[in-house]
Structure formats: C-alpha cells, structure tokens
C-alpha cells in the first residue's frame, strides 16, 4: 500500500499544482482602453485611460474605508532590429482613491510621479474617472531623442485594494494588472 498510495498522492499533488497554476483570476476587468502618444516639437507626451479601474470586487472594501491604489508604469523603449530593445526611461505614477465614511466623499490623491491637488467629490463615477485617466504625462523632451530611432511606449497598470498586489490578492480578486504597448514611431517623418 505504501508505494501505490505514495504514487497516487504525488499524482494528486501534481494535478492540484497544475490546476492552481493555470487558474485565472475570476474577474480580469482591468483594461487599457486608450493609449495615445503625441510627438511634437517640444516633448513626447502620453495619455492613458483605464477601463474597470475600480472593479465590483473593490466596492465593499472601498466603502468600508480601505483605499484603492492605481499604479501606472510607463516605459519608453527603443526598437533594435538585430538585438534586444533598449528601455530609455521609465516613469511611475501612483494614485489613491479613499472614501470617507463620515462625510460620504471620495478623495483621489496623487502619491507618486505627479503633482496635483487632491480631487474631492461625492460622485463615485467622477472619482473613478479622475483615478483612471492619465492625461498629458510628459516623458522626455523631443530634442533629447535621436530623430531616426524607432520608439514605442509600454504601459503596465495595476489596481489593488490597500496597494497590495501579489499572486494571492490577484487570485482573491482584490488586485488586477494589465499591459499594453503602443505602435512603433519615429520623430522624423518617414517618406
């Protein structure tokens, strides 16, 4: 019984590990809907909009006073044809949505990467809009870049209750993440 039972136990453990490793979060609603890159004479700017920045699974936690965090990691990459692409720079922007149970107000504050006044509102949809839209983020001056380089922008967005984003919190539905990449561009007009 010892060898047969041990073999069954190892098989059941391996099957359990495979099922857990292949399991996806119940709700992966976080999506980057708009990723716009603007190259003008002065600077490279990025606009990003998230859909599902505050999923339904977050609502109970937010309304009980647990803050929701959104972290954007915006990276500027240079495309190399025969070698690895080179990351030129990375910027992190982090925001927090907190609900005050006493005054019934939502407050969106910037924690990292930008300076803006806190946005206070009683409307939940307005607070979610301010939390999920990143507008006119200046990455780099256009003069600092080589006009012939082929570049692209990669955005990684994370949403989590209380700022905790791990495998366990993603499986529990209290954290989500997504990534999107822009099209390839050059500063110099290609003919």
C-alpha positions as CSV (number, residue, x, y, z in Angstrom):
1,X,0.0,0.0,0.0
2,X,2.9,2.4,0.7
3,X,4.3,2.6,-2.9
4,X,0.9,2.7,-4.6
5,X,-0.6,5.3,-2.2
6,X,2.6,7.5,-2.5
7,X,2.3,7.4,-6.3
8,X,-1.3,8.4,-6.1
9,X,-0.5,11.2,-3.6
10,X,2.2,12.6,-5.8
11,X,-0.1,12.5,-8.8
12,X,-2.9,14.3,-7.0
13,X,-0.4,16.9,-5.7
14,X,1.0,17.5,-9.2
15,X,-2.6,17.8,-10.6
16,X,-3.5,20.3,-7.9
17,X,-0.4,22.4,-8.7
18,X,-1.2,22.4,-12.4
19,X,-4.8,23.4,-11.8
20,X,-3.8,26.3,-9.4
21,X,-1.0,27.5,-11.8
22,X,-3.4,27.6,-14.8
23,X,-6.2,29.2,-12.9
24,X,-7.0,32.8,-13.9
25,X,-8.5,35.4,-11.6
26,X,-12.3,35.3,-11.5
27,X,-12.6,38.9,-12.9
28,X,-9.9,40.4,-15.0
29,X,-11.8,43.5,-16.0
30,X,-8.9,46.0,-15.9
31,X,-8.1,47.1,-19.5
32,X,-6.2,50.0,-21.0
33,X,-8.7,51.4,-23.5
34,X,-6.8,54.4,-24.8
35,X,-3.0,54.7,-25.2
36,X,-2.1,57.8,-27.2
37,X,1.4,59.1,-27.8
38,X,2.0,62.6,-29.1
39,X,5.3,63.7,-30.6
40,X,5.5,67.4,-31.2
41,X,8.4,69.9,-31.5
42,X,8.9,70.2,-27.7
43,X,8.2,66.9,-25.9
44,X,6.8,63.3,-26.0
45,X,3.5,63.1,-24.1
46,X,1.3,60.1,-23.2
47,X,-2.4,59.8,-22.5
48,X,-3.8,56.6,-20.9
49,X,-7.3,55.6,-19.9
50,X,-8.2,52.5,-17.9
51,X,-11.5,50.7,-18.0
52,X,-12.5,48.8,-14.9
53,X,-10.1,50.7,-12.6
54,X,-12.4,50.1,-9.7
55,X,-13.9,46.6,-10.2
56,X,-17.1,45.5,-8.4
57,X,-15.0,43.3,-6.1
58,X,-13.3,46.5,-4.7
59,X,-16.6,48.3,-3.8
60,X,-17.2,46.7,-0.4
61,X,-13.6,47.4,0.7
62,X,-13.6,51.0,-0.6
63,X,-17.0,51.8,1.1
64,X,-15.6,50.4,4.4
65,X,-12.6,52.7,4.3
66,X,-9.9,50.6,2.6
67,X,-8.2,52.8,-0.1
68,X,-7.8,51.6,-3.7
69,X,-4.5,52.2,-5.5
70,X,-3.7,52.5,-9.2
71,X,-0.1,52.4,-10.3
72,X,0.9,53.2,-13.9
73,X,4.4,52.2,-15.1
74,X,5.1,54.0,-18.4
75,X,8.2,52.9,-20.2
76,X,9.8,54.4,-23.4
77,X,11.6,51.8,-25.5
78,X,13.9,52.0,-28.5
79,X,13.4,49.2,-31.1
80,X,16.6,47.4,-32.2
81,X,16.3,45.3,-35.3
82,X,19.1,42.8,-34.5
83,X,19.3,42.8,-30.8
84,X,17.2,43.4,-27.7
85,X,15.1,46.5,-27.4
86,X,16.5,49.2,-25.1
87,X,14.5,50.8,-22.3
88,X,15.2,54.5,-22.5
89,X,13.3,55.6,-19.4
90,X,10.5,54.6,-17.0
91,X,8.1,56.7,-15.1
92,X,5.8,55.5,-12.3
93,X,2.6,57.4,-11.4
94,X,0.6,56.2,-8.4
95,X,-2.9,57.4,-7.3
96,X,-5.1,56.5,-4.4
97,X,-8.9,56.6,-4.1
98,X,-10.2,56.8,-0.5
99,X,-13.7,57.0,0.8
100,X,-14.6,58.9,3.9
101,X,-17.5,57.1,5.6
102,X,-18.5,60.1,7.8
103,X,-18.6,62.8,5.0
104,X,-19.5,60.3,2.2
105,X,-16.9,61.8,0.0
106,X,-14.4,60.2,-2.4
107,X,-10.9,61.6,-2.5
108,X,-8.4,61.0,-5.3
109,X,-4.8,61.9,-4.4
110,X,-1.5,61.5,-6.2
111,X,1.0,59.5,-4.3
112,X,3.9,59.4,-6.7
113,X,5.1,60.7,-10.1
114,X,2.9,63.8,-10.5
115,X,1.9,66.9,-8.5
116,X,-1.7,67.7,-8.5
117,X,-4.2,68.8,-5.9
118,X,-6.4,66.2,-4.4
119,X,-9.8,65.8,-6.1
120,X,-12.7,65.5,-3.6
121,X,-16.2,64.6,-4.8
122,X,-19.4,62.9,-3.6
123,X,-19.9,61.3,-7.0
124,X,-18.4,57.8,-7.3
125,X,-18.2,57.9,-11.1
126,X,-16.4,61.2,-11.1
127,X,-13.8,59.8,-8.6
128,X,-13.3,56.8,-10.8
129,X,-12.9,58.9,-13.9
130,X,-10.2,61.1,-12.2
131,X,-8.5,57.9,-10.9
132,X,-8.4,56.1,-14.2
133,X,-7.4,58.9,-16.7
134,X,-3.7,59.9,-17.0
135,X,-3.5,62.9,-19.3
136,X,-0.6,64.8,-20.8
137,X,2.2,63.0,-19.0
138,X,5.4,64.4,-20.3
139,X,8.0,61.7,-20.8
140,X,11.0,63.4,-22.4
141,X,11.9,66.5,-24.5
142,X,11.9,65.7,-28.2
143,X,15.3,67.3,-28.6
144,X,16.9,64.7,-26.3
145,X,15.9,61.8,-28.7
146,X,17.6,60.7,-31.9
147,X,15.1,61.5,-34.7
148,X,15.9,58.3,-36.6
149,X,15.3,55.9,-33.7
150,X,12.2,53.7,-33.8
151,X,10.5,54.0,-30.4
152,X,7.4,52.7,-28.6
153,X,5.7,53.1,-25.3
154,X,4.7,50.2,-23.0
155,X,2.2,50.8,-20.1
156,X,1.7,48.4,-17.2
157,X,-1.3,49.3,-15.0
158,X,-2.0,47.7,-11.6
159,X,-5.1,48.2,-9.4
160,X,-5.2,46.9,-5.9
161,X,-7.0,47.4,-2.6
162,X,-4.7,48.9,0.0
163,X,-1.8,48.8,-2.5
164,X,-1.2,45.1,-2.1
165,X,-0.6,43.4,-5.5
166,X,0.5,39.8,-5.2
167,X,-0.4,36.4,-6.6
168,X,-2.7,35.8,-3.7
169,X,-4.5,39.1,-3.9
170,X,-5.0,38.7,-7.7
171,X,-6.5,35.2,-7.1
172,X,-8.8,36.7,-4.4
173,X,-10.0,39.4,-6.8
174,X,-8.6,42.4,-4.8
175,X,-5.9,43.2,-7.3
176,X,-5.6,43.2,-11.1
177,X,-3.0,44.2,-13.6
178,X,-2.7,44.7,-17.4
179,X,-0.2,45.7,-20.0
180,X,-0.4,47.4,-23.4
181,X,2.1,48.5,-26.0
182,X,1.8,51.4,-28.5
183,X,2.7,51.3,-32.2
184,X,6.2,51.9,-33.4
185,X,7.0,55.5,-34.1
186,X,9.9,57.8,-35.1
187,X,10.3,61.5,-34.5
188,X,11.4,62.1,-38.0
189,X,8.7,61.8,-40.7
190,X,9.3,58.7,-42.8
191,X,8.7,59.0,-46.5
